[in-house]
Amino acid sequence: MASFISISVLLVFLQCLQLTLSTNSEGTALHAMRSRLSDPTYVLQSWDPTLVDPCTWFHVTCDSNNHVIRLDLGNGNISGTLGPELGQLQHLQHLELYKNNIRGKIPEELGNLKNLVSMDLYDNKFEGRIPKSFAKMKSLRFLRLNNNKLTGSIPRELTALTNLKIFDVSNNDICGTIPVDGPFGSFPMESFENNRFSGPELQGLVPYDFGC
């Protein structure tokens, strides 16, 4: 009987240890993100790296297992850049960074967020290409990248995102042709306006992005 109780206590301890390590890992990733950002209005003031649990921080939502599932930093007057550490938030479902002054390239590592449902990066100063790695986010339904400084063409790999319902890249500097396969056949033309597109792809022809 005593042996059974000891094993039960050990299992509970290991489970708690695993949860703590996971929480610490997510907290470390979020603090690394904070270190890259300028926060003049103290939106991230509660992001204290000495606290074990990032679920106590403002603008961070966790599930019942203390995994970070949502970041709400939209319209926060935040500037700076994003780094690869965001890709470590494996349980993240919603990434809301819209209406800030975040610049630089969108990290390829965001493609590791396999559970992401929505990504709102619109109204920032992101530049460079849309990462091809986004094609790995099979749960993605909402991707809004409008009103940035993005260049290059739309990765054809994104046509495999069968759950994608909203895709908006308007008001950037994207060129090439607009995909028509997969979910792209249902997106309105307003989602692509004010770029340098040469038009939609022609059925049966291999797309070629002139000038991209």
Disulfide bonds with the S-S distance in Angstrom:
Cys55-Cys62 2.01
Cys175-Cys212 1.83
